[in-house]
């Protein structure tokens, strides 16, 4: 039994996979919390702009705002896709840990 254990623990594959999973878990949990905060701030900002628009204090060009949000999402998607193309063992573990971190409360 100890020979089997030594064979597994000596493998860099296992260490990369486990390290990536732990890092992914932490990052996934942090991203979940940060996303909630960011969405709250964006939502409150849009409500404030809408309220100021109703009071005729400001003029909001919603189509320009929509284009800005859309171009930002395309930029983020391209960055994530470039990152995913650099697949390694640690990234596989990271992906699993990240998804698990998103599920944590």
N, CA, C and O atoms as a printed pandas DataFrame, in Angstrom:
     atom_number atom_name residue_name chain_id  residue_number  x_coord  y_coord  z_coord
0              1         N          UNK        A               1    0.828   -1.199    0.000
1              2        CA          UNK        A               1    0.000    0.000    0.000
2              3         C          UNK        A               1    0.867    1.256    0.000
3              4         O          UNK        A               1    0.560    2.224   -0.696
4              5         N          UNK        A               2    1.943    1.243    0.774
5              6        CA          UNK        A               2    2.785    2.436    0.845
6              7         C          UNK        A               2    3.464    2.708   -0.488
7              8         O          UNK        A               2    3.731    3.864   -0.816
8              9         N          UNK        A               3    3.752    1.655   -1.269
9             10        CA          UNK        A               3    4.358    1.854   -2.581
10            11         C          UNK        A               3    3.392    2.586   -3.513
11            12         O          UNK        A               3    3.792    3.463   -4.279
12            13         N          UNK        A               4    2.131    2.214   -3.435
13            14        CA          UNK        A               4    1.119    2.883   -4.249
14            15         C          UNK        A               4    0.990    4.345   -3.848
15            16         O          UNK        A               4    0.908    5.223   -4.707
16            17         N          UNK        A               5    0.971    4.607   -2.537
17            18        CA          UNK        A               5    0.857    5.974   -2.038
18            19         C          UNK        A               5    2.041    6.816   -2.478
19            20         O          UNK        A               5    1.872    7.957   -2.909
20            21         N          UNK        A               6    3.245    6.253   -2.370
21            22        CA          UNK        A               6    4.443    6.992   -2.775
22            23         C          UNK        A               6    4.430    7.266   -4.270
23            24         O          UNK        A               6    4.899    8.314   -4.714
24            25         N          UNK        A               7    3.896    6.329   -5.050
25            26        CA          UNK        A               7    3.816    6.541   -6.492
26            27         C          UNK        A               7    2.895    7.695   -6.852
27            28         O          UNK        A               7    3.188    8.460   -7.770
28            29         N          UNK        A               8    1.784    7.825   -6.137
29            30        CA          UNK        A               8    0.832    8.903   -6.414
30            31         C          UNK        A               8    1.343   10.242   -5.919
31            32         O          UNK        A               8    1.246   11.245   -6.627
32            33         N          UNK        A               9    1.888   10.270   -4.707
33            34        CA          UNK        A               9    2.309   11.553   -4.141
34            35         C          UNK        A               9    3.563   12.082   -4.793
35            36         O          UNK        A               9    3.832   13.281   -4.730
36            37         N          UNK        A              10    4.331   11.220   -5.414
37            38        CA          UNK        A              10    5.543   11.677   -6.084
38            39         C          UNK        A              10    5.276   12.216   -7.475
39            40         O          UNK        A              10    6.172   12.780   -8.103
40            41         N          UNK        A              11    4.070   12.055   -7.960
41            42        CA          UNK        A              11    3.731   12.483   -9.314
42            43         C          UNK        A              11    3.452   13.983   -9.356
43            44         O          UNK        A              11    2.612   14.479   -8.605
44            45         N          UNK        A              12    4.154   14.710  -10.233
45            46        CA          UNK        A              12    3.870   16.151  -10.338
46            47         C          UNK        A              12    2.456   16.429  -10.851
47            48         O          UNK        A              12    1.888   17.487  -10.579
48            49         N          UNK        A              13    1.895   15.474  -11.594
49            50        CA          UNK        A              13    0.536   15.625  -12.105
50            51         C          UNK        A              13   -0.450   15.820  -10.959
51            52         O          UNK        A              13   -1.295   16.714  -11.017
52            53         N          UNK        A              14   -0.352   14.994   -9.919
53            54        CA          UNK        A              14   -1.266   15.072   -8.779
54            55         C          UNK        A              14   -1.098   16.394   -8.050
55            56         O          UNK        A              14   -2.084   17.022   -7.664
56            57         N          UNK        A              15    0.147   16.823   -7.858
57            58        CA          UNK        A              15    0.382   18.080   -7.130
58            59         C          UNK        A              15   -0.147   19.276   -7.917
59            60         O          UNK        A              15   -0.719   20.199   -7.338
60            61         N          UNK        A              16    0.045   19.259   -9.240
61            62        CA          UNK        A              16   -0.473   20.356  -10.065
62            63         C          UNK        A              16   -2.001   20.375  -10.048
63            64         O          UNK        A              16   -2.622   21.431   -9.934
64            65         N          UNK        A              17   -2.587   19.194  -10.163
65            66        CA          UNK        A              17   -4.046   19.098  -10.172
66            67         C          UNK        A              17   -4.628   19.555   -8.841
67            68         O          UNK        A              17   -5.595   20.316   -8.816
68            69         N          UNK        A              18   -4.045   19.097   -7.733
69            70        CA          UNK        A              18   -4.533   19.478   -6.402
70            71         C          UNK        A              18   -4.302   20.945   -6.094
71            72         O          UNK        A              18   -5.177   21.616   -5.547
72            73         N          UNK        A              19   -3.125   21.444   -6.445
73            74        CA          UNK        A              19   -2.839   22.865   -6.212
74            75         C          UNK        A              19   -3.749   23.761   -7.022
75            76         O          UNK        A              19   -4.223   24.788   -6.536
76            77         N          UNK        A              20   -3.991   23.364   -8.268
77            78        CA          UNK        A              20   -4.906   24.132   -9.108
78            79         C          UNK        A              20   -6.321   24.117   -8.563
79            80         O          UNK        A              20   -7.031   25.119   -8.634
80            81         N          UNK        A              21   -6.735   22.966   -8.011
81            82        CA          UNK        A              21   -8.091   22.858   -7.459
82            83         C          UNK        A              21   -8.261   23.747   -6.231
83            84         O          UNK        A              21   -9.294   24.396   -6.072
84            85         N          UNK        A              22   -7.258   23.779   -5.369
85            86        CA          UNK        A              22   -7.337   24.626   -4.171
86            87         C          UNK        A              22   -7.359   26.100   -4.565
87            88         O          UNK        A              22   -8.143   26.881   -4.025
88            89         N          UNK        A              23   -6.498   26.476   -5.506
89            90        CA          UNK        A              23   -6.490   27.867   -5.969
90            91         C          UNK        A              23   -7.815   28.215   -6.639
91            92         O          UNK        A              23   -8.352   29.301   -6.422
92            93         N          UNK        A              24   -8.340   27.309   -7.445
93            94        CA          UNK        A              24   -9.620   27.545   -8.115
94            95         C          UNK        A              24  -10.758   27.700   -7.134
95            96         O          UNK        A              24  -11.643   28.532   -7.335
96            97         N          UNK        A              25  -10.749   26.906   -6.071
97            98        CA          UNK        A              25  -11.781   27.005   -5.039
98            99         C          UNK        A              25  -11.767   28.387   -4.394
99           100         O          UNK        A              25  -12.813   29.013   -4.221
100          101         N          UNK        A              26  -10.578   28.854   -4.041
101          102        CA          UNK        A              26  -10.465   30.170   -3.405
102          103         C          UNK        A              26  -10.872   31.291   -4.359
103          104         O          UNK        A              26  -11.601   32.206   -3.974
104          105         N          UNK        A              27  -10.404   31.218   -5.591
105          106        CA          UNK        A              27  -10.730   32.259   -6.569
106          107         C          UNK        A              27  -12.217   32.231   -6.914
107          108         O          UNK        A              27  -12.840   33.285   -7.043
108          109         N          UNK        A              28  -12.788   31.043   -7.063
109          110        CA          UNK        A              28  -14.216   30.937   -7.366
110          111         C          UNK        A              28  -15.078   31.550   -6.284
111          112         O          UNK        A              28  -16.047   32.250   -6.579
112          113         N          UNK        A              29  -14.730   31.292   -5.028
113          114        CA          UNK        A              29  -15.476   31.868   -3.909
114          115         C          UNK        A              29  -15.346   33.391   -3.900
115          116         O          UNK        A              29  -16.330   34.101   -3.695
116          117         N          UNK        A              30  -14.119   33.893   -4.125
117          118        CA          UNK        A              30  -13.899   35.343   -4.137
118          119         C          UNK        A              30  -14.621   36.007   -5.306
119          120         O          UNK        A              30  -15.192   37.086   -5.150
120          121         N          UNK        A              31  -14.599   35.370   -6.471
121          122        CA          UNK        A              31  -15.276   35.926   -7.649
122          123         C          UNK        A              31  -16.777   35.998   -7.412
123          124         O          UNK        A              31  -17.426   36.963   -7.814
124          125         N          UNK        A              32  -17.328   34.983   -6.762
125          126        CA          UNK        A              32  -18.767   34.987   -6.478
126          127         C          UNK        A              32  -19.138   36.180   -5.611
127          128         O          UNK        A              32  -20.118   36.870   -5.889
128          129         N          UNK        A              33  -18.359   36.426   -4.560
129          130        CA          UNK        A              33  -18.648   37.548   -3.661
130          131         C          UNK        A              33  -18.425   38.887   -4.366
131          132         O          UNK        A              33  -19.227   39.810   -4.217
132          133         N          UNK        A              34  -17.340   38.993   -5.133
133          134        CA          UNK        A              34  -17.044   40.242   -5.836
134          135         C          UNK        A              34  -18.088   40.534   -6.908
135          136         O          UNK        A              34  -18.442   41.692   -7.129
136          137         N          UNK        A              35  -18.581   39.498   -7.571
137          138        CA          UNK        A              35  -19.600   39.684   -8.604
138          139         C          UNK        A              35  -20.890   40.220   -8.008
139          140         O          UNK        A              35  -21.534   41.094   -8.588
140          141         N          UNK        A              36  -21.263   39.699   -6.860
141          142        CA          UNK        A              36  -22.475   40.206   -6.202
142          143         C          UNK        A              36  -22.335   41.685   -5.872
143          144         O          UNK        A              36  -23.264   42.463   -6.085
144          145         N          UNK        A              37  -21.178   42.071   -5.353
145          146        CA          UNK        A              37  -20.948   43.473   -5.010
146          147         C          UNK        A              37  -20.949   44.346   -6.267
147          148         O          UNK        A              37  -21.548   45.421   -6.277
148          149         N          UNK        A              38  -20.283   43.884   -7.320
149          150        CA          UNK        A              38  -20.230   44.660   -8.561
150          151         C          UNK        A              38  -21.619   44.839   -9.164
151          152         O          UNK        A              38  -21.961   45.929   -9.621
152          153         N          UNK        A              39  -22.418   43.779   -9.168
153          154        CA          UNK        A              39  -23.775   43.888   -9.710
154          155         C          UNK        A              39  -24.638   44.825   -8.874
155          156         O          UNK        A              39  -25.479   45.542   -9.416
156          157         N          UNK        A              40  -24.439   44.825   -7.568
157          158        CA          UNK        A              40  -25.172   45.742   -6.698
158          159         C          UNK        A              40  -24.807   47.189   -7.023
159          160         O          UNK        A              40  -25.685   48.044   -7.141
160          161         N          UNK        A              41  -23.514   47.459   -7.168
161          162        CA          UNK        A              41  -23.063   48.823   -7.472
162          163         C          UNK        A              41  -23.578   49.270   -8.841
163          164         O          UNK        A              41  -24.043   50.400   -8.989
164          165         N          UNK        A              42  -23.497   48.388   -9.841
165          166        CA          UNK        A              42  -23.990   48.736  -11.177
166          167         C          UNK        A              42  -25.497   48.981  -11.151
167          168         O          UNK        A              42  -25.980   49.937  -11.757
168          169         N          UNK        A              43  -26.237   48.128  -10.457
169          170        CA          UNK        A              43  -27.690   48.294  -10.366
170          171         C          UNK        A              43  -28.086   49.592   -9.695
171          172         O          UNK        A              43  -28.980   50.294  -10.168
172          173         N          UNK        A              44  -27.419   49.917   -8.586
173          174        CA          UNK        A              44  -27.718   51.176   -7.892
174          175         C          UNK        A              44  -27.357   52.358   -8.783
175          176         O          UNK        A              44  -28.086   53.349   -8.825
176          177         N          UNK        A              45  -26.237   52.258   -9.494
177          178        CA          UNK        A              45  -25.840   53.336  -10.404
178          179         C          UNK        A              45  -26.859   53.572  -11.502
179          180         O          UNK        A              45  -27.179   54.717  -11.822
180          181         N          UNK        A              46  -27.371   52.496  -12.078
181          182        CA          UNK        A              46  -28.385   52.631  -13.126
182          183         C          UNK        A              46  -29.668   53.227  -12.562
183          184         O          UNK        A              46  -30.300   54.060  -13.211
184          185         N          UNK        A              47  -30.060   52.809  -11.359
185          186        CA          UNK        A              47  -31.257   53.384  -10.734
186          187         C          UNK        A              47  -31.081   54.872  -10.446
187          188         O          UNK        A              47  -32.014   55.653  -10.630
188          189         N          UNK        A              48  -29.892   55.268   -9.995
189          190        CA          UNK        A              48  -29.625   56.688   -9.733
190          191         C          UNK        A              48  -29.693   57.476  -11.037
191          192         O          UNK        A              48  -30.301   58.545  -11.088
192          193         N          UNK        A              49  -29.067   56.947  -12.096
193          194        CA          UNK        A              49  -29.136   57.633  -13.390
194          195         C          UNK        A              49  -30.573   57.756  -13.882
195          196         O          UNK        A              49  -30.964   58.803  -14.398
196          197         N          UNK        A              50  -31.356   56.703  -13.727
197          198        CA          UNK        A              50  -32.748   56.741  -14.160
198          199         C          UNK        A              50  -33.535   57.772  -13.358
199          200         O          UNK        A              50  -34.348   58.510  -13.915
200          201         N          UNK        A              51  -33.292   57.822  -12.047
201          202        CA          UNK        A              51  -33.972   58.813  -11.205
202          203         C          UNK        A              51  -33.608   60.234  -11.593
203          204         O          UNK        A              51  -34.478   61.102  -11.668
204          205         N          UNK        A              52  -32.314   60.479  -11.844
205          206        CA          UNK        A              52  -31.883   61.816  -12.268
206          207         C          UNK        A              52  -32.444   62.169  -13.639
207          208         O          UNK        A              52  -32.741   63.331  -13.916
208          209         N          UNK        A              53  -32.589   61.167  -14.491
209          210        CA          UNK        A              53  -33.171   61.413  -15.805
210          211         C          UNK        A              53  -34.650   61.789  -15.669
211          212         O          UNK        A              53  -35.127   62.672  -16.383
212          213         N          UNK        A              54  -35.372   61.139  -14.775
213          214        CA          UNK        A              54  -36.783   61.449  -14.570
214          215         C          UNK        A              54  -36.972   62.853  -13.999
215          216         O          UNK        A              54  -37.994   63.493  -14.246
216          217         N          UNK        A              55  -35.987   63.334  -13.235
217          218        CA          UNK        A              55  -36.049   64.684  -12.670
218          219         C          UNK        A              55  -35.507   65.740  -13.629
219          220         O          UNK        A              55  -35.422   66.914  -13.271
220          221         N          UNK        A              56  -35.141   65.334  -14.840
221          222        CA          UNK        A              56  -34.568   66.219  -15.864
222          223         C          UNK        A              56  -33.283   66.892  -15.400
223          224         O          UNK        A              56  -33.002   68.029  -15.779
224          225         N          UNK        A              57  -32.509   66.197  -14.586
225          226        CA          UNK        A              57  -31.213   66.715  -14.148
226          227         C          UNK        A              57  -30.139   66.343  -15.156
227          228         O          UNK        A              57  -29.241   67.137  -15.435
228          229         N          UNK        A              58  -30.229   65.135  -15.704
229          230        CA          UNK        A              58  -29.256   64.665  -16.690
230          231         C          UNK        A              58  -29.996   64.047  -17.871
231          232         O          UNK        A              58  -31.170   63.690  -17.778
232          233         N          UNK        A              59  -29.276   63.931  -18.981
233          234        CA          UNK        A              59  -29.777   63.209  -20.145
234          235         C          UNK        A              59  -28.895   61.979  -20.319
235          236         O          UNK        A              59  -27.675   62.091  -20.443
236          237         N          UNK        A              60  -29.512   60.821  -20.327
237          238        CA          UNK        A              60  -28.766   59.568  -20.442
238          239         C          UNK        A              60  -29.005   58.986  -21.827
239          240         O          UNK        A              60  -30.149   58.797  -22.240
240          241         N          UNK        A              61  -27.930   58.705  -22.534
241          242        CA          UNK        A              61  -28.004   58.059  -23.845
242          243         C          UNK        A              61  -27.833   56.558  -23.611
243          244         O          UNK        A              61  -26.712   56.050  -23.583
244          245         N          UNK        A              62  -28.953   55.855  -23.443
245          246        CA          UNK        A              62  -28.919   54.445  -23.069
246          247         C          UNK        A              62  -28.266   53.577  -24.130
247          248         O          UNK        A              62  -27.623   52.582  -23.797
248          249         N          UNK        A              63  -28.416   53.934  -25.406
249          250        CA          UNK        A              63  -27.810   53.115  -26.455
250          251         C          UNK        A              63  -26.286   53.171  -26.393
251          252         O          UNK        A              63  -25.619   52.172  -26.661
252          253         N          UNK        A              64  -25.728   54.330  -26.041
253          254        CA          UNK        A              64  -24.277   54.451  -25.887
254          255         C          UNK        A              64  -23.814   53.620  -24.689
255          256         O          UNK        A              64  -22.782   52.951  -24.756
256          257         N          UNK        A              65  -24.571   53.665  -23.603
257          258        CA          UNK        A              65  -24.229   52.876  -22.427
258          259         C          UNK        A              65  -24.278   51.383  -22.756
259          260         O          UNK        A              65  -23.418   50.620  -22.317
260          261         N          UNK        A              66  -25.272   50.972  -23.520
261          262        CA          UNK        A              66  -25.394   49.567  -23.916
262          263         C          UNK        A              66  -24.231   49.114  -24.780
263          264         O          UNK        A              66  -23.725   48.005  -24.609
264          265         N          UNK        A              67  -23.798   49.969  -25.712
265          266        CA          UNK        A              67  -22.653   49.620  -26.557
266          267         C          UNK        A              67  -21.387   49.487  -25.726
267          268         O          UNK        A              67  -20.569   48.603  -25.981
268          269         N          UNK        A              68  -21.215   50.354  -24.734
269          270        CA          UNK        A              68  -20.040   50.267  -23.868
270          271         C          UNK        A              68  -20.014   48.980  -23.065
271          272         O          UNK        A              68  -18.970   48.341  -22.934
272          273         N          UNK        A              69  -21.160   48.603  -22.530
273          274        CA          UNK        A              69  -21.237   47.347  -21.778
274          275         C          UNK        A              69  -20.996   46.149  -22.689
275          276         O          UNK        A              69  -20.354   45.177  -22.290
276          277         N          UNK        A              70  -21.510   46.223  -23.907
277          278        CA          UNK        A              70  -21.330   45.112  -24.842
278          279         C          UNK        A              70  -19.870   44.961  -25.254
279          280         O          UNK        A              70  -19.359   43.843  -25.318
280          281         N          UNK        A              71  -19.191   46.077  -25.536
281          282        CA          UNK        A              71  -17.781   45.979  -25.927
282          283         C          UNK        A              71  -16.927   45.494  -24.757
283          284         O          UNK        A              71  -15.950   44.773  -24.959
284          285         N          UNK        A              72  -17.289   45.884  -23.544
285          286        CA          UNK        A              72  -16.566   45.388  -22.373
286          287         C          UNK        A              72  -16.729   43.895  -22.195
287          288         O          UNK        A              72  -15.780   43.202  -21.829
288          289         N          UNK        A              73  -17.925   43.396  -22.451
289          290        CA          UNK        A              73  -18.146   41.949  -22.317
290          291         C          UNK        A              73  -17.393   41.178  -23.395
291          292         O          UNK        A              73  -16.899   40.082  -23.130
292          293         N          UNK        A              74  -17.294   41.729  -24.611
293          294        CA          UNK        A              74  -16.537   41.063  -25.673
294          295         C          UNK        A              74  -15.052   41.017  -25.325
295          296         O          UNK        A              74  -14.387   40.012  -25.578
296          297         N          UNK        A              75  -14.534   42.090  -24.752
297          298        CA          UNK        A              75  -13.124   42.140  -24.356
298          299         C          UNK        A              75  -12.839   41.105  -23.272
299          300         O          UNK        A              75  -11.824   40.410  -23.329
300          301         N          UNK        A              76  -13.722   41.001  -22.293
301          302        CA          UNK        A              76  -13.553   40.029  -21.214
302          303         C          UNK        A              76  -13.632   38.604  -21.751
303          304         O          UNK        A              76  -12.866   37.740  -21.325
304          305         N          UNK        A              77  -14.545   38.354  -22.675
305          306        CA          UNK        A              77  -14.679   37.026  -23.270
306          307         C          UNK        A              77  -13.412   36.644  -24.027
307          308         O          UNK        A              77  -12.954   35.506  -23.924
308          309         N          UNK        A              78  -12.841   37.574  -24.785
309          310        CA          UNK        A              78  -11.607   37.299  -25.528
310          311         C          UNK        A              78  -10.454   36.998  -24.571
311          312         O          UNK        A              78   -9.641   36.114  -24.842
312          313         N          UNK        A              79  -10.378   37.718  -23.467
313          314        CA          UNK        A              79   -9.315   37.491  -22.485
314          315         C          UNK        A              79   -9.450   36.113  -21.847
315          316         O          UNK        A              79   -8.457   35.403  -21.692
316          317         N          UNK        A              80  -10.664   35.731  -21.478
317          318        CA          UNK        A              80  -10.890   34.416  -20.867
318          319         C          UNK        A              80  -10.585   33.310  -21.871
319          320         O          UNK        A              80   -9.987   32.298  -21.506
320          321         N          UNK        A              81  -10.983   33.484  -23.123
321          322        CA          UNK        A              81  -10.731   32.471  -24.137
322          323         C          UNK        A              81   -9.231   32.295  -24.362
323          324         O          UNK        A              81   -8.767   31.165  -24.512
324          325         N          UNK        A              82   -8.467   33.377  -24.388
325          326        CA          UNK        A              82   -7.014   33.280  -24.536
326          327         C          UNK        A              82   -6.401   32.545  -23.353
327          328         O          UNK        A              82   -5.453   31.781  -23.526
328          329         N          UNK        A              83   -6.926   32.765  -22.164
329          330        CA          UNK        A              83   -6.436   32.082  -20.970
330          331         C          UNK        A              83   -6.743   30.590  -21.028
331          332         O          UNK        A              83   -5.896   29.771  -20.672
332          333         N          UNK        A              84   -7.931   30.231  -21.466
333          334        CA          UNK        A              84   -8.339   28.826  -21.524
334          335         C          UNK        A              84   -7.524   28.063  -22.561
335          336         O          UNK        A              84   -7.298   26.864  -22.393
336          337         N          UNK        A              85   -7.085   28.712  -23.613
337          338        CA          UNK        A              85   -6.301   28.034  -24.639
338          339         C          UNK        A              85   -4.937   27.593  -24.120
339          340         O          UNK        A              85   -4.312   26.714  -24.712
340          341         N          UNK        A              86   -4.472   28.179  -23.040
341          342        CA          UNK        A              86   -3.208   27.786  -22.419
342          343         C          UNK        A              86   -3.464   26.687  -21.394
343          344         O          UNK        A              86   -3.086   26.820  -20.230
344          345         N          UNK        A              87   -4.101   25.608  -21.820
345          346        CA          UNK        A              87   -4.523   24.535  -20.915
346          347         C          UNK        A              87   -3.301   23.805  -20.361
347          348         O          UNK        A              87   -2.380   23.456  -21.100
348          349         N          UNK        A              88   -3.313   23.584  -19.066
349          350        CA          UNK        A              88   -2.309   22.769  -18.396
350          351         C          UNK        A              88   -3.018   21.936  -17.342
351          352         O          UNK        A              88   -4.224   22.073  -17.139
352          353         N          UNK        A              89   -2.273   21.081  -16.680
353          354        CA          UNK        A              89   -2.849   20.237  -15.640
354          355         C          UNK        A              89   -3.409   21.085  -14.513
355          356         O          UNK        A              89   -4.495   20.807  -14.003
356          357         N          UNK        A              90   -2.678   22.114  -14.123
357          358        CA          UNK        A              90   -3.140   22.970  -13.031
358          359         C          UNK        A              90   -4.433   23.676  -13.412
359          360         O          UNK        A              90   -5.289   23.901  -12.557
360          361         N          UNK        A              91   -4.586   24.029  -14.690
361          362        CA          UNK        A              91   -5.796   24.724  -15.117
362          363         C          UNK        A              91   -7.013   23.807  -15.061
363          364         O          UNK        A              91   -8.122   24.268  -14.789
364          365         N          UNK        A              92   -6.819   22.525  -15.315
365          366        CA          UNK        A              92   -7.932   21.578  -15.212
366          367         C          UNK        A              92   -8.415   21.520  -13.766
367          368         O          UNK        A              92   -9.616   21.595  -13.507
368          369         N          UNK        A              93   -7.483   21.387  -12.825
369          370        CA          UNK        A              93   -7.849   21.393  -11.408
370          371         C          UNK        A              93   -8.427   22.726  -10.995
371          372         O          UNK        A              93   -9.373   22.785  -10.209
372          373         N          UNK        A              94   -7.859   23.799  -11.524
373          374        CA          UNK        A              94   -8.347   25.140  -11.213
374          375         C          UNK        A              94   -9.792   25.295  -11.662
375          376         O          UNK        A              94  -10.613   25.855  -10.935
376          377         N          UNK        A              95  -10.108   24.804  -12.852
377          378        CA          UNK        A              95  -11.482   24.911  -13.364
378          379         C          UNK        A              95  -12.477   24.186  -12.481
379          380         O          UNK        A              95  -13.551   24.710  -12.185
380          381         N          UNK        A              96  -12.123   22.980  -12.059
381          382        CA          UNK        A              96  -13.003   22.231  -11.166
382          383         C          UNK        A              96  -13.165   22.919   -9.824
383          384         O          UNK        A              96  -14.274   23.012   -9.298
384          385         N          UNK        A              97  -12.057   23.402   -9.268
385          386        CA          UNK        A              97  -12.115   24.113   -7.993
386          387         C          UNK        A              97  -12.884   25.414   -8.104
387          388         O          UNK        A              97  -13.609   25.793   -7.185
388          389         N          UNK        A              98  -12.728   26.103   -9.233
389          390        CA          UNK        A              98  -13.435   27.362   -9.461
390          391         C          UNK        A              98  -14.941   27.134   -9.461
391          392         O          UNK        A              98  -15.687   27.872   -8.818
392          393         N          UNK        A              99  -15.382   26.115  -10.180
393          394        CA          UNK        A              99  -16.816   25.814  -10.217
394          395         C          UNK        A              99  -17.332   25.415   -8.842
395          396         O          UNK        A              99  -18.450   25.771   -8.468
396          397         N          UNK        A             100  -16.524   24.678   -8.088
397          398        CA          UNK        A             100  -16.916   24.311   -6.733
398          399         C          UNK        A             100  -16.977   25.549   -5.838
399          400         O          UNK        A             100  -17.871   25.669   -5.001
400          401         N          UNK        A             101  -16.025   26.470   -6.015
401          402        CA          UNK        A             101  -16.022   27.707   -5.234
402          403         C          UNK        A             101  -17.242   28.566   -5.502
403          404         O          UNK        A             101  -17.733   29.247   -4.602
404          405         N          UNK        A             102  -17.736   28.540   -6.734
405          406        CA          UNK        A             102  -18.947   29.293   -7.059
406          407         C          UNK        A             102  -20.166   28.714   -6.356
407          408         O          UNK        A             102  -21.138   29.428   -6.110
408          409         N          UNK        A             103  -20.124   27.429   -6.030
409          410        CA          UNK        A             103  -21.258   26.776   -5.376
410          411         C          UNK        A             103  -21.264   26.988   -3.862
411          412         O          UNK        A             103  -22.293   26.780   -3.218
412          413         N          UNK        A             104  -20.123   27.401   -3.279
413          414        CA          UNK        A             104  -20.058   27.616   -1.829
414          415         C          UNK        A             104  -20.896   28.813   -1.427
415          416         O          UNK        A             104  -21.075   29.746   -2.209
416          417         N          UNK        A             105  -21.413   28.787   -0.198
417          418        CA          UNK        A             105  -22.221   29.909    0.292
418          419         C          UNK        A             105  -21.403   30.861    1.102
419          420         O          UNK        A             105  -21.926   31.863    1.590
